[in-house]
């Protein structure tokens, strides 16, 4: 047997082991030495609060540092563009993506990234409604009074959002259409700056997360009028939904999900799913998130992909039929 034949036989013998060796090599690269979770909104808002709670436990479980990198602006689109276009393929940078940039903004504006092609789903993080709140200085204490005030003062009542195409933006535009009112959209770079201007009386209302508004609802500075989801919040049992307040069918929930660049290998994405689902099912993390009105909703990568597809189709139809724009 000559040397060439010996090498050929060795290669054939090793061939069945190559897929296993490749998979093991990919698994060996997880976890990265440092994990960065990019958040598209300013520190202090719901996305930031949830990312820090989840990231801290993820880092503890894996024994590596987890850094929260806030890149606010354009309703979260700046952060999404960053991860889609510049994040390394080793999985060291992942995104706490949001419903706006992933399923709403693509139907409102031309984006420098494709939510389907440029991102790989990992798991849903948290899913929750917003709460319509107003500054206590306004002569409004109930949702019907809000609608009546808006109808009597067309174009004079404004509402804050976390940016064009965000869930809080669409919540307001959907109510504008269904209630036939003209409230004015004021976009911000995140929940914290929106709340700051609301508390200062520089904007009248805000479709806020419960986490952001809760301390100020408790202090009486903000008045909760209605919940944007299909059911009331357990933390605000006396506050009705928009749907039960005369607008059946109204629903605008908010969610944040973990995604990564589509360049990240499947083996790493699967490992992230396993580790993040473990975190999101940890009793202490569940309790901490729910205390902020951010119930976790962990699931498979396939479930998140289906949710993104379904939500995208829903909002595309709403935006088209109701002629909603980002302006």
C-alpha positions in Angstrom: 0.0 0.0 0.0 1.5 3.3 -1.1 1.5 6.6 0.8 -1.4 8.1 -1.2 -3.6 5.1 -0.4 -2.8 5.3 3.3 -3.7 9.0 3.4 -7.0 8.3 1.5 -8.0 5.5 4.0 -7.2 7.8 6.9 -9.4 10.5 5.4 -12.2 8.1 4.9 -12.0 6.8 8.4 -12.1 10.3 9.8 -14.9 11.6 7.6 -17.8 10.4 9.8 -16.2 12.2 12.8 -15.9 15.5 11.0 -19.4 16.8 11.6 -19.1 16.0 15.3 -15.7 17.6 15.4 -17.0 20.8 13.8 -20.0 20.9 16.2 -17.7 20.4 19.1 -15.4 23.2 17.8 -18.4 25.5 17.6 -19.7 24.6 21.1 -16.2 25.2 22.4 -16.4 28.9 21.4 -19.4 29.3 23.8 -19.6 31.3 25.9 -17.6 34.2 24.6 -15.1 35.7 27.0 -17.4 38.7 27.3 -21.0 39.0 26.2 -22.5 42.4 25.1 -26.2 42.9 25.1 -27.2 45.9 22.9 -30.3 47.8 24.0 -31.9 50.2 21.7 -33.2 52.6 24.3 -31.8 54.8 27.0 -30.9 53.6 30.5 -33.7 53.5 33.0 -36.5 52.4 30.6 -38.2 49.0 30.5 -35.8 47.5 27.9 -32.8 48.5 30.0 -34.3 47.3 33.2 -35.2 43.9 31.8 -31.8 43.5 30.0 -29.8 44.2 33.1 -31.8 41.8 35.2 -31.5 39.0 32.6 -27.9 39.9 31.7 -26.7 39.8 35.3 -28.1 36.3 35.9 -26.8 35.1 32.5 -23.3 36.3 33.4 -23.5 34.6 36.8 -24.6 31.3 35.2 -21.9 31.3 32.6 -19.1 32.8 34.6 -18.4 35.6 32.1 -18.9 39.4 32.2 -22.1 40.6 30.5 -22.1 44.3 29.4 -25.3 46.3 28.6 -24.6 48.6 25.7 -27.3 51.3 25.4 -27.6 52.7 21.8 -30.7 54.8 21.9 -32.2 56.7 19.0 -34.6 56.4 16.1 -37.1 54.2 18.0 -34.4 51.5 18.6 -33.3 51.4 14.9 -29.8 52.6 15.6 -29.1 49.6 17.9 -30.7 47.2 15.4 -28.6 48.5 12.5 -25.4 48.2 14.6 -26.0 44.6 15.4 -27.2 43.7 11.9 -24.3 45.3 10.2 -21.3 45.4 12.5 -21.7 42.8 15.3 -19.0 40.0 15.1 -20.1 36.6 14.0 -18.7 34.9 17.1 -21.9 35.6 19.2 -20.1 37.9 21.6 -22.7 40.7 20.8 -26.4 40.0 20.9 -29.4 42.3 20.7 -32.4 42.8 23.0 -34.6 43.6 20.0 -38.0 45.2 20.2 -41.3 44.9 18.4 -40.9 48.3 16.7 -37.7 47.9 14.7 -38.3 44.2 14.1 -42.0 44.2 13.0 -43.4 47.8 12.7 -40.7 50.1 11.4 -40.1 48.1 8.2 -43.6 49.0 7.1 -43.2 52.7 7.9 -39.8 53.6 6.6 -36.8 52.4 4.6 -34.4 50.7 6.9 -30.6 50.0 6.4 -31.2 46.4 7.5 -33.6 43.6 6.9 -35.3 42.2 10.1 -35.7 38.8 8.5 -32.4 38.3 6.7 -30.1 40.1 9.0 -31.2 38.7 12.4 -31.4 35.2 13.8 -34.0 34.7 16.6 -32.9 33.4 20.0 -35.9 33.6 22.3 -38.7 36.0 23.3 -37.7 37.9 26.5 -40.7 39.8 27.9 -44.2 40.6 26.5 -46.5 43.2 28.0 -49.0 46.0 27.3 -48.4 49.7 27.7 -50.3 52.0 30.0 -51.7 55.3 28.8 -50.8 57.9 31.4 -51.3 61.6 31.6 -49.7 64.4 33.7 -51.7 65.0 36.9 -51.9 68.7 36.0 -54.3 68.0 33.1 -58.1 68.1 33.8 -58.2 64.4 32.9 -58.8 61.5 35.3 -60.4 58.8 33.1 -60.0 57.4 29.6 -63.4 58.7 28.4 -62.3 62.2 29.6 -59.0 61.8 27.6 -61.0 61.0 24.4 -63.5 63.8 25.0 -60.7 66.3 25.7 -58.9 65.3 22.5 -62.1 65.7 20.4 -62.7 69.1 21.9 -59.1 70.2 21.3 -58.0 68.6 18.0 -54.2 68.8 17.5 -53.6 70.2 21.0 -53.2 67.0 23.0 -49.8 65.3 22.4 -48.4 61.9 23.3 -44.8 60.8 23.8 -43.3 57.6 22.4 -39.9 55.8 22.4 -39.5 56.7 18.8 -41.0 56.5 15.3 -42.3 53.0 14.6 -42.2 52.0 18.2 -45.0 50.1 20.0 -45.8 53.3 22.0 -46.1 55.2 18.7 -48.4 52.7 17.1 -50.5 52.5 20.2 -51.3 56.2 19.9 -51.8 56.2 16.2 -54.2 53.2 16.5 -56.2 55.1 19.1 -56.2 58.2 16.9 -57.8 56.2 14.1 -60.3 54.1 16.1 -61.4 57.0 18.3 -61.3 59.6 15.4 -59.1 62.0 17.4 -56.0 64.0 16.5 -53.4 63.6 19.2 -49.9 64.6 18.1 -46.9 62.2 18.2 -43.8 63.4 20.0 -40.9 60.9 19.6 -38.1 60.4 22.1 -35.0 58.2 22.3 -36.3 56.0 25.0 -38.7 55.6 27.9 -36.6 57.6 30.4 -36.4 60.8 28.5 -40.1 60.6 27.5 -41.0 60.2 31.1 -38.8 63.1 32.1 -40.7 65.5 29.8 -44.0 64.0 30.8 -43.3 64.7 34.5 -42.1 68.2 33.6 -45.4 68.9 31.9 -43.7 69.4 28.5 -45.8 66.6 27.0 -49.3 65.7 27.9 -49.5 61.9 27.7 -47.4 58.8 27.1 -48.1 55.1 26.3 -45.7 54.0 28.9 -44.5 50.7 30.2 -45.7 49.9 33.7 -42.1 49.6 34.9 -41.4 53.2 33.8 -44.5 54.8 35.1 -45.2 52.8 38.3 -43.4 55.0 40.9 -45.0 58.1 39.5 -48.4 56.5 39.4 -48.0 55.6 43.1 -46.9 59.1 43.9 -49.9 60.6 42.1 -47.8 62.6 39.6 -49.2 60.5 36.7 -52.7 59.3 36.2 -53.2 55.9 34.5 -56.1 55.9 32.1 -56.1 52.6 30.2 -54.1 49.5 29.3 -53.3 48.8 25.7 -53.3 45.0 25.9 -56.3 42.6 25.7 -56.5 42.2 29.5 -56.1 44.3 32.6 -52.8 44.3 34.4 -52.7 42.5 37.8 -50.7 45.4 39.1 -53.4 47.9 38.0 -56.6 46.0 38.4 -58.9 49.1 38.5 -57.5 50.5 35.2 -59.5 49.3 32.2 -58.3 48.2 28.8 -58.8 50.5 25.8 -60.8 47.6 24.2 -63.3 47.5 27.1 -63.6 51.3 27.2 -65.5 51.5 23.9 -63.0 50.3 21.3 -63.3 46.6 20.9 -60.5 45.0 19.0 -57.9 47.5 20.1 -54.7 45.8 21.1 -51.1 47.0 21.1 -48.7 45.0 23.2 -44.9 45.6 23.6 -42.2 43.0 23.6 -38.5 42.6 23.7 -36.7 39.5 22.3 -33.2 38.3 22.1 -31.8 38.1 18.5 -28.3 38.0 17.0 -26.7 38.7 13.7 -27.6 36.0 11.2 -23.9 35.5 10.7 -23.7 33.8 14.1 -23.4 29.9 13.8 -26.5 27.9 14.7 -24.7 26.0 17.4 -24.1 29.2 19.3 -27.6 30.4 18.8 -29.0 27.2 20.2 -26.7 27.5 23.2 -27.9 31.0 23.8 -31.5 29.8 23.6 -30.8 27.2 26.2 -29.1 29.5 28.6 -31.5 32.4 28.2 -34.6 30.2 28.6 -33.0 28.9 31.8 -32.6 32.5 33.1 -36.1 33.5 32.1 -37.5 30.5 34.0 -35.5 31.2 37.2 -38.0 32.0 40.0 -36.1 35.1 41.3 -35.8 36.5 37.8 -39.5 35.9 37.0 -40.5 37.7 40.2 -38.1 40.6 39.6 -39.4 41.1 36.0 -43.1 40.8 37.0 -42.5 43.3 39.8 -41.7 45.8 37.0 -44.7 44.7 34.9 -42.5 42.8 32.5 -43.7 39.1 32.5 -41.1 36.8 30.9 -42.1 34.7 27.9 -39.3 32.3 27.1 -39.6 30.0 24.2 -37.9 28.3 21.3 -36.1 30.0 18.4 -38.9 28.7 16.1 -41.6 30.2 18.3 -39.9 33.6 18.2 -39.6 33.4 14.4 -43.3 32.7 14.1 -44.2 35.6 16.4 -42.1 38.0 14.4 -43.7 36.9 11.2 -47.2 37.1 12.6 -46.7 40.5 14.2 -45.1 41.9 11.0 -48.1 40.9 9.0 -50.5 42.4 11.5 -48.8 45.7 11.7 -48.3 45.9 8.0 -52.0 45.6 7.5 -52.8 48.1 10.3 -50.4 50.7 8.9 -51.6 50.2 5.4 -55.4 50.3 6.2 -55.1 53.1 8.7 -52.6 55.1 6.6 -50.2 55.6 9.5 -46.9 57.3 8.8 -43.7 57.8 10.7 -44.0 61.6 10.4 
